[in-house]
């Protein structure tokens, strides 16, 4: 995958396409039938955080960064409130349920409005966004071609819907953890990967000697993985 050439970034506001979530978008030069990447930020961040990744995707891609609906301290947003003493439990689990629905509804609206390539929609989540990327994809597996879950934790035992095990097996999965992650300890990432393998899924899993961040090596591995899927 080549870095995008210099071209005008097409940004739209919510008055053009109404969705349940706020967003920032870079439309492909020709949005019709373009592949799309949906970005889900981490706890306390916003839609601008991961949007910088658009520079690594060609102008043939539509890049959509969604913003969580739950306000947090210091002007940030989340997909659900967290208990920082126990990341494996949510104080208000219904918030996650509602966010999953809003993410999927937003993607469906964009897909229809821009006539995106429905067979080439990918979702990338970081930290809490990784959990939401996996949760949304497993509930609506026919919506996505691939999932990138970075530095996050996902517990398949706590989902409140029935998984279509045949449908999810077609999903392409890229996961990573950071060995020195101070927010989502590496053992939670390892647990996530093992739980997915127990479902019979094939995963590409990496660990990096970094903290809670997307390292250059992670980005390189992710883009290389994506290139192989597109071939």
N, CA and C of each residue as an Amber inpcrd file, in Angstrom:
protein
   693
   0.8480000  -1.1900000   0.0000000   0.0000000   0.0000000   0.0000000
   0.8850000   1.2410000   0.0000000   0.6720000   2.1380000  -0.9140000
   1.4790000   3.3340000  -1.0240000   0.8500000   4.4620000  -0.2300000
   1.7430000   5.3200000   0.2790000   1.2650000   6.5030000   0.9740000
   0.4990000   7.3690000  -0.0040000  -0.5490000   7.9880000   0.4550000
  -1.4170000   8.7430000  -0.4530000  -0.6650000   9.8950000  -1.0980000
  -1.0110000  10.2170000  -2.3240000  -0.4510000  11.3790000  -2.9890000
  -1.1040000  12.6230000  -2.4390000  -0.4990000  13.7630000  -2.7140000
  -1.0700000  15.0210000  -2.2400000  -2.3740000  15.3020000  -2.9720000
  -3.4200000  15.4280000  -2.2370000  -4.6940000  15.7850000  -2.8420000
  -5.5440000  16.4540000  -1.7770000  -6.5590000  17.1140000  -2.2110000
  -7.4300000  17.8120000  -1.2650000  -8.1580000  16.8040000  -0.3970000
  -8.0940000  17.0350000   0.9240000  -8.8150000  16.1760000   1.8380000
 -10.2540000  16.6320000   1.8970000 -11.1700000  15.7250000   1.6240000
 -12.5870000  16.0560000   1.5740000 -13.1910000  15.8450000   2.9500000
 -13.4910000  16.9310000   3.6220000 -14.0730000  16.8300000   4.9480000
 -15.5280000  17.2380000   4.8860000 -16.3640000  16.4870000   5.5940000
 -17.7780000  16.8040000   5.6240000 -18.1850000  16.9870000   7.0670000
 -19.1980000  17.7810000   7.3050000 -19.7270000  17.8770000   8.6490000
 -21.0610000  17.1580000   8.7090000 -21.6050000  17.1140000   9.8910000
 -22.8050000  16.3050000  10.0900000 -24.0540000  16.8790000   9.4430000
 -23.9540000  18.0590000   8.8430000 -25.1170000  18.5990000   8.1410000
 -25.2620000  17.9490000   6.7750000 -24.2080000  17.3180000   6.2750000
 -24.2560000  16.6830000   4.9590000 -24.7700000  15.2540000   5.0310000
 -24.2440000  14.4920000   5.9730000 -24.7210000  13.1330000   6.1910000
 -25.0270000  12.9960000   7.6760000 -26.2620000  12.7690000   7.9980000
 -26.6930000  12.6540000   9.3810000 -26.4280000  11.2420000   9.8920000
 -25.6710000  11.1430000  10.9600000 -25.3990000   9.8570000  11.5830000
 -25.5750000   9.9840000  13.0910000 -25.7040000   8.8630000  13.7900000
 -25.8700000   8.9180000  15.2440000 -24.6230000   9.4100000  15.9780000
 -23.4650000   9.3650000  15.3060000 -22.2070000   9.7450000  15.9310000
 -21.5390000  10.8780000  15.1610000 -20.8400000  11.7480000  15.8870000
 -20.0260000  12.7550000  15.2270000 -18.8560000  12.0670000  14.5370000
 -18.3050000  12.6930000  13.5240000 -17.2630000  12.0460000  12.7390000
 -16.4110000  13.0600000  11.9930000 -15.2830000  12.5760000  11.5070000
 -14.4460000  13.3100000  10.5610000 -14.1540000  12.3500000   9.4160000
 -14.2020000  12.8530000   8.2140000 -14.0990000  11.9610000   7.0600000
 -13.1660000  12.5350000   5.9940000 -12.4480000  11.6420000   5.3500000
 -11.7310000  11.9600000   4.1200000 -12.2930000  11.0390000   3.0560000
 -13.0510000  11.6260000   2.1550000 -13.6320000  10.8190000   1.0820000
 -12.5680000  10.4610000   0.0570000 -12.7330000   9.3060000  -0.5330000
 -11.8760000   8.9310000  -1.6470000 -12.1120000   9.8850000  -2.8030000
 -11.1420000   9.9830000  -3.6960000 -11.3090000  10.8360000  -4.8710000
 -12.5640000  10.4340000  -5.6240000 -12.7860000   9.1330000  -5.7260000
 -14.0270000   8.6070000  -6.2950000 -14.6610000   7.6860000  -5.2530000
 -15.5020000   8.2420000  -4.3780000 -16.0530000   7.4440000  -3.2710000
 -16.8280000   6.2120000  -3.7120000 -17.4870000   6.2790000  -4.8610000
 -18.2950000   5.1470000  -5.2890000 -17.4330000   3.9020000  -5.4370000
 -17.8550000   2.8380000  -4.7360000 -17.1550000   1.5580000  -4.7520000
 -15.7490000   1.6170000  -4.1580000 -15.4760000   2.6370000  -3.3580000
 -14.1580000   2.7150000  -2.7270000 -14.1280000   1.8570000  -1.4680000
 -12.9540000   1.2920000  -1.1370000 -12.8250000   0.6210000   0.1560000
 -12.8790000   1.6750000   1.2570000 -13.2380000   1.2530000   2.4540000
 -13.3720000   2.2130000   3.5470000 -12.7190000   1.6790000   4.8120000
 -12.1500000   2.6030000   5.5660000 -11.5740000   2.2950000   6.8720000
 -12.2940000   3.1310000   7.9170000 -12.8520000   2.4500000   8.9210000
 -13.5430000   3.1170000  10.0240000 -12.6320000   3.0850000  11.2480000
 -12.4490000   4.2350000  11.8930000 -11.5360000   4.3700000  13.0200000
 -12.3100000   4.6200000  14.3150000 -11.9350000   3.8950000  15.3770000
 -12.5590000   4.0530000  16.6870000 -11.4730000   4.3900000  17.7080000
 -11.5490000   5.5820000  18.2700000 -10.5200000   6.0560000  19.2040000
 -10.6330000   5.3810000  20.5720000  -9.6640000   5.6720000  21.4340000
  -9.6490000   5.1250000  22.7780000 -10.3790000   6.0070000  23.7780000
 -10.4370000   5.5320000  25.0070000 -11.1400000   6.2330000  26.0780000
 -10.5300000   7.6110000  26.3180000 -11.3940000   8.6300000  26.3840000
 -10.9530000   9.9820000  26.6930000 -10.3750000  10.7440000  25.5160000
 -10.3860000  10.1500000  24.3330000  -9.8670000  10.8140000  23.1420000
 -11.0370000  11.3290000  22.3090000 -10.8130000  11.5160000  21.0080000
 -11.8790000  12.0060000  20.1400000 -11.6130000  11.5940000  18.7030000
 -12.4770000  12.0360000  17.8010000 -12.4160000  11.6100000  16.4030000
 -11.1640000  12.1010000  15.6730000 -10.4740000  13.1040000  16.2290000
  -9.2780000  13.6350000  15.5790000  -8.0510000  12.7630000  15.8280000
  -8.0890000  11.9720000  16.8990000  -6.9010000  11.2450000  17.3450000
  -6.3390000  10.3140000  16.2820000  -7.1330000   9.3950000  15.7920000
  -6.6560000   8.4170000  14.8180000  -6.7580000   8.9010000  13.3790000
  -7.4040000  10.0320000  13.1800000  -7.6450000  10.4970000  11.8090000
  -6.3390000  10.7370000  11.0430000  -5.2550000  11.0110000  11.7610000
  -3.9620000  11.2360000  11.1040000  -3.4910000  10.0060000  10.3260000
  -4.0420000   8.8420000  10.6360000  -3.6620000   7.6290000   9.9050000
  -4.0750000   7.6900000   8.4420000  -4.9540000   8.6250000   8.0930000
  -5.4090000   8.7080000   6.7000000  -4.2590000   8.9440000   5.7340000
  -3.1820000   9.5640000   6.2120000  -2.0580000   9.8800000   5.3290000
  -1.3510000   8.6320000   4.8050000  -1.5650000   7.5060000   5.4430000
  -0.9100000   6.2720000   5.0240000  -1.7590000   5.4460000   4.0580000
  -2.9200000   5.9770000   3.7110000  -3.8160000   5.2790000   2.7890000
  -3.9800000   6.0970000   1.5140000  -4.0270000   5.3990000   0.4060000
  -4.1100000   6.0720000  -0.8850000  -5.4130000   6.8460000  -1.0010000
  -5.4540000   7.7350000  -1.9780000  -6.6230000   8.5750000  -2.2080000
  -7.8260000   7.7740000  -2.6990000  -7.6070000   6.4710000  -2.9290000
  -8.7110000   5.6130000  -3.3600000  -9.5310000   5.0800000  -2.1820000
  -9.0620000   5.3620000  -0.9640000  -9.7440000   4.9080000   0.2400000
 -10.5830000   6.0280000   0.8430000 -11.7400000   5.6560000   1.3940000
 -12.5240000   6.5690000   2.2240000 -12.1870000   6.2710000   3.6810000
 -11.8030000   7.2990000   4.4300000 -11.4040000   7.1440000   5.8230000
 -12.4210000   7.8590000   6.7140000 -13.0070000   7.1370000   7.6600000
 -14.0460000   7.6900000   8.5320000 -13.6410000   7.4830000   9.9890000
 -13.4980000   8.5700000  10.7260000 -13.1720000   8.4800000  12.1430000
 -14.3990000   8.8660000  12.9590000 -14.9100000   7.9130000  13.7290000
 -16.1100000   8.1430000  14.5250000 -15.7490000   8.5770000  15.9430000
 -16.6590000   9.2830000  16.5850000 -16.4290000   9.7640000  17.9460000
 -17.4100000   9.1210000  18.9210000 -16.8860000   8.6510000  20.0350000
 -17.7150000   8.0280000  21.0530000 -18.7700000   8.9760000  21.5840000
 -19.9170000   8.4520000  22.0230000 -21.0310000   9.2910000  22.4570000
 -21.0060000   9.6740000  23.9340000 -20.0710000   9.0930000  24.7090000
 -20.0490000   9.3240000  26.1540000 -18.9820000  10.3530000  26.5170000
 -19.3540000  11.5290000  27.0180000 -18.3610000  12.5480000  27.3950000
 -17.5140000  12.0880000  28.5810000 -16.2380000  12.4690000  28.5700000
 -15.3370000  12.1760000  29.6820000 -14.7000000  13.4790000  30.1570000
 -13.8400000  13.3750000  31.1340000 -13.1630000  14.5630000  31.6630000
 -12.2730000  15.2030000  30.6040000 -12.0490000  16.4920000  30.7660000
 -11.1360000  17.2590000  29.9060000 -11.5480000  17.2570000  28.4390000
 -12.8460000  17.1680000  28.1940000 -13.3500000  17.3160000  26.8330000
 -13.2000000  16.1090000  25.9480000 -12.8970000  14.9600000  26.5220000
 -12.7490000  13.7580000  25.7180000 -14.0560000  12.9920000  25.6020000
 -13.9610000  11.8290000  24.9320000 -15.1510000  11.0010000  24.7130000
 -14.7910000   9.5270000  24.8680000 -15.8100000   8.7250000  25.0960000
 -15.6110000   7.2860000  25.2590000 -16.7800000   6.5450000  24.6340000
 -16.6060000   5.2410000  24.5270000 -17.6830000   4.3730000  24.0230000
 -18.4980000   3.8200000  25.1820000 -17.9070000   3.8370000  26.3780000
 -18.5850000   3.4240000  27.6080000 -17.6970000   3.8500000  28.7690000
 -18.2970000   4.0960000  29.9110000 -17.5210000   4.4350000  31.0970000
 -16.6890000   3.2300000  31.5200000 -15.5370000   3.5070000  32.1450000
 -14.6390000   2.4430000  32.5700000 -14.4680000   2.4350000  34.0890000
 -14.1850000   1.2530000  34.6170000 -13.7500000   1.1180000  35.9960000
 -12.2440000   0.8740000  35.9390000 -11.4560000   1.9030000  36.2500000
 -10.0090000   1.7900000  36.0590000  -9.3500000   0.8550000  37.0640000
 -10.0970000   0.4400000  38.0860000  -9.5570000  -0.5410000  39.0220000
  -9.7920000  -1.9570000  38.5270000 -10.6670000  -2.0950000  37.5230000
 -10.9500000  -3.4110000  36.9470000 -11.4390000  -3.2280000  35.5180000
 -10.5080000  -3.2390000  34.5690000 -10.8470000  -2.9960000  33.1750000
 -11.7040000  -4.1000000  32.5680000 -11.8680000  -5.1970000  33.2940000
 -12.6550000  -6.3070000  32.7550000 -14.1410000  -6.1560000  33.0550000
 -14.4980000  -5.1000000  33.7910000 -15.9020000  -4.8490000  34.1070000
 -16.2930000  -3.4270000  33.7060000 -17.5100000  -3.2640000  33.1860000
 -18.0210000  -1.9440000  32.8250000 -19.0610000  -1.5040000  33.8580000
 -18.9310000  -0.2700000  34.3690000 -19.9340000   0.2230000  35.3200000
 -21.3390000   0.2700000  34.7240000 -21.4200000   0.6710000  33.4530000
 -22.7040000   0.7930000  32.7620000 -22.6170000   0.0330000  31.4300000
 -22.7870000  -1.2770000  31.4530000 -22.6360000  -2.0790000  30.2260000
 -23.5820000  -1.6810000  29.1080000 -24.7250000  -1.0980000  29.4340000
 -25.6740000  -0.6910000  28.4030000 -25.0770000   0.3510000  27.4780000
 -24.1360000   1.1470000  27.9890000 -23.4880000   2.1550000  27.1440000
 -22.7490000   1.4900000  25.9820000 -22.0990000   0.3840000  26.2420000
 -21.3900000  -0.3320000  25.1820000 -22.3750000  -0.8870000  24.1590000
 -23.4760000  -1.4350000  24.6440000 -24.5100000  -1.9650000  23.7480000
 -24.9960000  -0.8730000  22.8030000 -25.2690000   0.3100000  23.3570000
 -25.7580000   1.4240000  22.5460000 -24.7000000   1.9110000  21.5680000
 -23.4360000   1.9260000  21.9910000 -22.3650000   2.3740000  21.0940000
 -22.2000000   1.4320000  19.9170000 -22.3050000   0.1250000  20.1650000
 -22.2110000  -0.8570000  19.0760000 -23.2720000  -0.5760000  18.0220000
 -24.4830000  -0.3340000  18.4640000 -25.5790000  -0.0600000  17.5310000
 -25.3310000   1.2310000  16.7580000 -24.8340000   2.2580000  17.4410000
 -24.5940000   3.5460000  16.7820000 -23.4450000   3.4600000  15.7810000
 -22.4360000   2.6870000  16.1120000 -21.3220000   2.5010000  15.1780000
 -21.8220000   1.8150000  13.9090000 -22.5620000   0.7400000  14.0850000
 -23.0440000   0.0080000  12.9180000 -24.0100000   0.8460000  12.0890000
 -24.8930000   1.5650000  12.7570000 -25.8450000   2.4050000  12.0250000
 -25.1190000   3.4920000  11.2310000 -24.1000000   4.0930000  11.8420000
 -23.3370000   5.1330000  11.1560000 -22.6500000   4.5780000   9.9170000
 -22.0390000   3.4030000  10.0530000 -21.3640000   2.7830000   8.9120000
 -22.3580000   2.4620000   7.8050000 -23.5140000   1.9690000   8.1710000
 -24.5430000   1.6470000   7.1740000 -24.9820000   2.8870000   6.4200000
 -25.1090000   4.0000000   7.1290000 -25.5170000   5.2600000   6.4880000
 -24.4430000   5.7340000   5.5170000 -23.1840000   5.6880000   5.9550000
 -22.0950000   6.1000000   5.0600000 -22.0110000   5.1900000   3.8410000
 -22.1410000   3.9000000   4.0710000 -22.0470000   2.9370000   2.9780000
 -23.1040000   3.2100000   1.9130000 -24.3140000   3.4930000   2.3510000
 -25.4030000   3.7620000   1.4090000 -25.2740000   5.1320000   0.7740000
 -24.9360000   6.1440000   1.5680000 -24.8740000   7.5250000   1.0660000
 -23.7370000   7.7230000   0.0680000 -22.5910000   7.0750000   0.3250000
 -21.4230000   7.2490000  -0.5370000 -21.2620000   6.1050000  -1.5330000
 -22.1220000   5.0980000  -1.4470000 -22.0520000   3.9300000  -2.3300000
 -20.6790000   3.2670000  -2.2340000 -20.2540000   3.0160000  -1.0000000
 -18.9560000   2.3950000  -0.7650000 -18.9520000   0.9420000  -1.2210000
 -17.7550000   0.3810000  -1.3640000 -17.6120000  -1.0310000  -1.6900000
 -17.9640000  -1.8360000  -0.4400000 -19.1220000  -2.4220000  -0.3990000
 -19.5960000  -3.1250000   0.7900000 -18.7850000  -4.3720000   1.1060000
 -17.9770000  -4.8240000   0.1640000 -17.1280000  -5.9940000   0.4030000
 -15.7420000  -5.6270000   0.9000000 -15.5020000  -4.3200000   1.0880000
 -14.1770000  -3.8630000   1.4990000 -14.2690000  -2.7720000   2.5590000
 -14.9800000  -3.0760000   3.6300000 -15.0600000  -2.1570000   4.7630000
 -14.2690000  -2.7570000   5.9210000 -13.3000000  -1.9980000   6.4040000
 -12.4420000  -2.4250000   7.4990000 -12.6850000  -1.5240000   8.7040000
 -12.4220000  -2.0520000   9.8890000 -12.5910000  -1.2700000  11.1060000
 -11.3340000  -1.4040000  11.9620000 -10.8530000  -0.2680000  12.4600000
  -9.6490000  -0.2370000  13.2850000  -9.9820000   0.4580000  14.5990000
  -9.6770000  -0.2070000  15.6940000  -9.9170000   0.3910000  16.9980000
  -8.6800000   0.3450000  17.8590000  -8.4650000   1.4110000  18.6340000
  -7.3250000   1.4850000  19.5490000  -7.8280000   1.5410000  20.9860000
  -7.2210000   0.7480000  21.8670000  -7.5700000   0.7320000  23.2860000
  -9.0470000   0.3580000  23.4650000  -9.8660000   1.2060000  24.0650000
 -11.2800000   0.8680000  24.1860000 -11.9190000   0.7070000  22.8140000
 -11.4230000   1.4330000  21.8330000 -11.9220000   1.3080000  20.4760000
 -11.6800000  -0.0750000  19.8920000 -10.6090000  -0.7630000  20.3640000
 -10.3420000  -2.1220000  19.8990000 -11.4540000  -3.0690000  20.3420000
 -11.8870000  -2.9060000  21.5920000 -13.0000000  -3.6930000  22.1120000
 -14.2490000  -3.4580000  21.2800000 -14.5280000  -2.1820000  20.9770000
 -15.7370000  -1.8660000  20.2020000 -15.6290000  -2.3540000  18.7650000
 -14.4330000  -2.3310000  18.2010000 -14.2500000  -2.8290000  16.8340000
 -14.5700000  -4.3170000  16.7630000 -14.0650000  -5.0830000  17.7300000
 -14.3420000  -6.5170000  17.7520000 -15.8090000  -6.7910000  18.0820000
 -16.3400000  -6.0730000  19.0570000 -17.7270000  -6.2900000  19.4650000
 -18.7100000  -5.9890000  18.3320000 -18.4610000  -4.8920000  17.6180000
 -19.3390000  -4.5160000  16.5140000 -19.2290000  -5.5100000  15.3620000
 -18.0000000  -5.9250000  15.0690000 -17.7800000  -6.8510000  13.9560000
 -18.3800000  -8.2200000  14.2220000 -18.3230000  -8.6660000  15.4550000
 -18.8680000  -9.9810000  15.7860000 -20.3890000  -9.9690000  15.8040000
 -20.9720000  -8.8250000  16.0880000 -22.4310000  -8.7400000  16.0470000
 -22.9270000  -8.5790000  14.6190000 -22.1400000  -7.8740000  13.7870000
 -22.5270000  -7.6310000  12.3960000 -21.3930000  -8.0750000  11.4610000
 -21.0650000  -9.3600000  11.4570000 -19.8920000  -9.8310000  10.7170000
 -19.9630000  -9.6290000   9.2170000 -21.1580000  -9.5900000   8.6570000
 -21.2700000  -9.4240000   7.2110000 -21.0090000  -7.9970000   6.7460000
 -20.8280000  -7.0870000   7.6990000 -20.5480000  -5.6950000   7.3490000
 -19.0730000  -5.4770000   7.0450000 -18.2050000  -6.3270000   7.5970000
 -16.7680000  -6.0520000   7.5690000 -15.9600000  -7.1310000   6.8610000
 -14.8480000  -6.6690000   6.2910000 -13.8870000  -7.6070000   5.7020000
 -12.7550000  -7.8920000   6.6840000 -12.3810000  -6.8780000   7.4730000
 -11.2670000  -7.0670000   8.3880000 -11.3510000  -6.1660000   9.5980000
 -10.6900000  -6.6240000  10.6720000 -10.6810000  -5.9050000  11.9400000
  -9.2370000  -5.7270000  12.3860000  -8.9240000  -4.5200000  12.8590000
  -7.6270000  -4.2380000  13.4500000  -7.8560000  -3.7600000  14.8760000
  -7.4850000  -4.5930000  15.8390000  -7.7130000  -4.2880000  17.2540000
  -6.3550000  -4.0740000  17.9180000  -6.0680000  -2.8260000  18.2670000
  -4.7420000  -2.4470000  18.7480000  -4.7780000  -2.0670000  20.2270000
  -3.9360000  -2.7050000  21.0140000  -3.7620000  -2.3770000  22.4340000
  -5.0930000  -2.3530000  23.1850000  -5.8950000  -3.3890000  22.9920000
  -7.1970000  -3.4270000  23.6420000  -7.4840000  -4.7720000  24.2870000
  -8.6460000  -4.8480000  24.9050000  -9.0820000  -6.0640000  25.5810000
 -10.5280000  -6.3640000  25.1990000 -10.7840000  -7.6170000  24.8410000
 -12.1200000  -8.0420000  24.4370000 -12.4310000  -9.3690000  25.1000000
 -13.5880000  -9.4320000  25.7830000 -13.9920000 -10.6570000  26.4630000
 -15.2140000 -11.2380000  25.7740000 -15.0080000 -12.3020000  25.0190000
 -16.0910000 -12.8960000  24.2480000 -17.1810000 -13.4580000  25.1570000
 -16.8390000 -13.7830000  26.4020000 -17.8080000 -14.3600000  27.3250000
 -18.8320000 -13.3460000  27.8180000 -18.5510000 -12.0690000  27.6080000
 -19.4430000 -11.0440000  28.1530000 -20.3140000 -10.3610000  27.1080000
 -20.2930000 -10.8700000  25.8920000 -21.1640000 -10.2810000  24.8830000
 -22.5980000 -10.7260000  25.1330000 -23.5440000  -9.8740000  24.7510000
 -24.9490000 -10.1580000  25.0540000 -25.7450000 -10.5160000  23.8050000
 -25.0690000 -11.0570000  22.8000000 -25.7430000 -11.4680000  21.5820000
 -25.1520000 -12.7950000  21.1180000 -25.8580000 -13.4680000  20.2380000
 -25.3990000 -14.7590000  19.7310000 -24.4490000 -14.5560000  18.5660000
 -23.2990000 -15.1750000  18.6460000 -22.3020000 -15.0670000  17.5800000
 -22.5880000 -16.1020000  16.4960000 -22.5680000 -15.6530000  15.2580000
 -22.6720000 -16.5580000  14.1140000 -21.2570000 -17.0550000  13.8230000
 -20.9180000 -18.2200000  14.3490000 -19.5430000 -18.7030000  14.2650000
 -19.0880000 -18.9380000  12.8290000 -19.9910000 -19.2830000  11.9410000
 -19.6110000 -19.4570000  10.5380000 -19.3050000 -18.1150000   9.8850000
 -20.1270000 -17.1150000  10.1850000 -19.9420000 -15.7970000   9.5760000
 -18.6580000 -15.1270000  10.0430000 -18.3150000 -15.2670000  11.3230000
 -17.1380000 -14.5530000  11.8240000 -15.8390000 -15.1830000  11.3260000
 -15.9070000 -16.4260000  10.8530000 -14.6790000 -17.0750000  10.4030000
 -14.1370000 -16.4680000   9.1140000 -14.9500000 -15.6970000   8.4280000
 -14.4640000 -15.0520000   7.2060000 -13.7600000 -13.7280000   7.5000000
 -13.8450000 -13.2600000   8.7420000 -13.2310000 -11.9950000   9.0990000
 -11.7130000 -12.1230000   9.1790000 -11.0220000 -11.1280000   8.6660000
  -9.5690000 -11.0620000   8.7810000  -9.2350000 -10.2830000  10.0530000
  -8.3610000 -10.8370000  10.8890000  -8.1130000 -10.2560000  12.2020000
  -6.6430000  -9.9180000  12.4070000  -6.3810000  -8.6520000  12.7440000
  -5.0420000  -8.1950000  13.1200000  -5.1230000  -7.6490000  14.5350000
  -4.3420000  -8.2250000  15.4480000  -4.3350000  -7.7780000  16.8270000
  -2.9080000  -7.4760000  17.2710000  -2.7820000  -6.5380000  18.1850000
  -1.4660000  -6.2780000  18.7510000  -1.5900000  -5.8160000  20.1900000
  -0.5190000  -6.0190000  20.9330000  -0.4170000  -5.5600000  22.3120000
   0.9520000  -4.9080000  22.4990000   1.0540000  -4.0860000  23.5340000
   2.3200000  -3.4390000  23.8680000   2.8310000  -4.0190000  25.1790000
   4.0560000  -4.4860000  25.1760000   4.6150000  -5.1750000  26.3370000
   4.6700000  -4.2730000  27.5690000   4.9190000  -2.9830000  27.3410000
   5.0240000  -2.0550000  28.4770000   3.7900000  -1.1700000  28.5890000
   2.6650000  -1.6910000  28.1650000   1.4230000  -0.9210000  28.2000000
   0.9800000  -0.7200000  29.6520000   0.8670000   0.5420000  30.0450000
   0.4830000   0.8650000  31.4140000  -1.0240000   1.0110000  31.5760000
  -1.7570000   1.0230000  30.4800000  -3.2110000   1.1890000  30.5370000
  -3.9580000  -0.1150000  30.2830000  -3.5530000  -0.8350000  29.2650000
  -4.1340000  -2.1500000  28.9860000  -2.9880000  -3.1580000  29.0370000
  -2.7430000  -3.7500000  30.2090000  -1.6070000  -4.6710000  30.3660000
  -1.5700000  -5.7590000  29.2980000  -0.3610000  -6.1410000  28.9370000
  -0.1700000  -7.0600000  27.8200000  -0.8960000  -8.3860000  28.0320000
  -1.0630000  -8.8290000  29.2950000  -1.7270000 -10.1220000  29.5110000
  -3.1920000 -10.0770000  29.0670000  -3.8130000  -8.8900000  29.0760000
  -5.1820000  -8.7800000  28.6000000  -5.2390000  -8.9240000  27.0740000
  -4.2310000  -8.4130000  26.3950000  -4.1610000  -8.5980000  24.9470000
  -3.9420000 -10.0510000  24.5790000  -3.1120000 -10.7270000  25.3600000
  -2.8700000 -12.1420000  25.1110000  -4.1320000 -12.9590000  25.3530000
  -4.8720000 -12.6070000  26.4040000  -6.1360000 -13.2820000  26.6800000
  -7.1210000 -13.0850000  25.5340000  -7.1400000 -11.8790000  24.9940000
  -8.0290000 -11.5860000  23.8780000  -7.7030000 -12.4710000  22.6770000
  -6.4300000 -12.5550000  22.3530000  -6.0110000 -13.3570000  21.2070000
  -6.3480000 -14.8310000  21.4080000  -6.0930000 -15.3430000  22.6060000
  -6.3760000 -16.7540000  22.8880000  -7.8710000 -17.0460000  22.8250000
  -8.6830000 -16.1160000  23.3100000 -10.1330000 -16.3460000  23.2960000
 -10.6600000 -16.4050000  21.8690000 -10.0730000 -15.6230000  20.9740000
 -10.4980000 -15.6470000  19.5790000 -10.0620000 -16.9460000  18.9030000
  -8.8750000 -17.4120000  19.2450000  -8.4010000 -18.6810000  18.6860000
  -9.2650000 -19.8550000  19.1490000  -9.7750000 -19.7560000  20.3800000
 -10.6390000 -20.8140000  20.9040000 -11.9630000 -20.8790000  20.1410000
 -12.3200000 -19.7640000  19.4880000 -13.5170000 -19.7540000  18.6480000
 -13.2430000 -20.3520000  17.2690000 -11.9820000 -20.7340000  17.0450000
 -11.6090000 -21.3090000  15.7620000 -11.1880000 -20.2740000  14.7380000
 -10.8900000 -19.0420000  15.2150000 -10.5130000 -17.9710000  14.2970000
  -9.0090000 -17.9220000  14.0950000  -8.6090000 -17.5230000  12.9040000
  -7.1960000 -17.2910000  12.6220000  -6.8910000 -15.8250000  12.8660000
  -5.8640000 -15.5560000  13.6470000  -5.4990000 -14.1720000  13.9450000
  -4.0430000 -13.9170000  13.5770000  -3.7700000 -12.6800000  13.2220000
  -2.3950000 -12.2070000  13.1210000  -2.1570000 -11.3680000  14.3670000
  -1.2550000 -11.8310000  15.2240000  -1.0450000 -11.1750000  16.5200000
   0.4200000 -10.7980000  16.6940000   0.6480000  -9.5460000  17.1300000
   2.0040000  -9.0650000  17.3690000   2.0800000  -8.4050000  18.7410000
   3.2870000  -8.4450000  19.3140000   3.5750000  -7.6800000  20.5180000
   4.7660000  -6.7700000  20.2450000   4.6950000  -5.5690000  20.8010000
   5.7400000  -4.5740000  20.5590000   6.3000000  -4.0650000  21.8870000
   7.5810000  -3.7610000  21.8950000   8.2350000  -3.2910000  23.1130000
   8.0190000  -1.7830000  23.2690000   6.7600000  -1.4180000  23.4750000
   6.3850000  -0.0190000  23.6220000   5.3630000   0.1000000  24.7460000
   4.9160000   1.3320000  24.9890000   3.8240000   1.5820000  25.8990000
   2.5120000   1.6060000  25.1360000   1.5460000   2.3360000  25.6780000
   0.1860000   2.3700000  25.1260000   0.1390000   3.3250000  23.9240000
   0.5630000   2.8040000  22.7820000   0.6270000   3.6310000  21.5800000
   0.6570000   2.7500000  20.3430000   0.4610000   3.3740000  19.1770000
   0.6220000   2.6710000  17.8970000   2.0220000   2.9710000  17.4090000
   2.9100000   2.0220000  17.5230000   4.3050000   2.2380000  17.1340000
   4.4620000   2.2100000  15.6250000   5.5970000   2.6870000  15.1650000
   5.8880000   2.6610000  13.7270000   5.9170000   1.2250000  13.2140000
   6.4810000   0.3140000  14.0190000   6.5460000  -1.0850000  13.5930000
   5.1580000  -1.6850000  13.5070000   4.2950000  -1.3190000  14.4610000
   2.9090000  -1.7990000  14.4110000   2.2310000  -1.3160000  13.1420000
   2.4050000  -0.0430000  12.8270000   1.7840000   0.5130000  11.6360000
   2.3120000  -0.1710000  10.3770000   3.6150000  -0.4220000  10.3320000
   4.1940000  -1.1010000   9.1730000   3.6310000  -2.5130000   9.0210000
   3.5430000  -3.2340000  10.1370000   3.0080000  -4.5960000  10.0910000
   1.5400000  -4.5930000   9.6720000   0.8090000  -3.6140000  10.1790000
  -0.6190000  -3.5100000   9.8480000  -0.8220000  -3.2590000   8.3530000
  -0.0530000  -2.3380000   7.8020000  -0.1880000  -2.0180000   6.3830000
   0.2490000  -3.1890000   5.5010000   1.2780000  -3.9080000   5.9420000
   1.7220000  -5.0830000   5.1920000   0.6420000  -6.1680000   5.2100000
   0.0310000  -6.3650000   6.3700000  -1.0840000  -7.3230000   6.5040000
  -2.2450000  -6.9340000   5.6120000  -2.5410000  -5.6560000   5.5710000
  -3.6640000  -5.1700000   4.7620000  -3.3850000  -5.3470000   3.2850000
  -2.1660000  -5.1270000   2.8830000  -1.7750000  -5.3090000   1.4780000
  -2.0020000  -6.7520000   1.0330000  -1.6860000  -7.6990000   1.9010000
  -1.8410000  -9.1190000   1.5560000  -3.3150000  -9.4790000   1.3920000
  -4.1650000  -8.8720000   2.2320000  -5.6070000  -9.1280000   2.1390000
  -6.1750000  -8.5880000   0.8410000  -5.6740000  -7.4410000   0.4140000
  -6.2060000  -6.7970000  -0.7800000  -5.7870000  -7.4970000  -2.0600000
  -4.7110000  -8.2660000  -1.9890000  -4.2010000  -8.9230000  -3.2010000
  -5.1360000 -10.0290000  -3.6750000
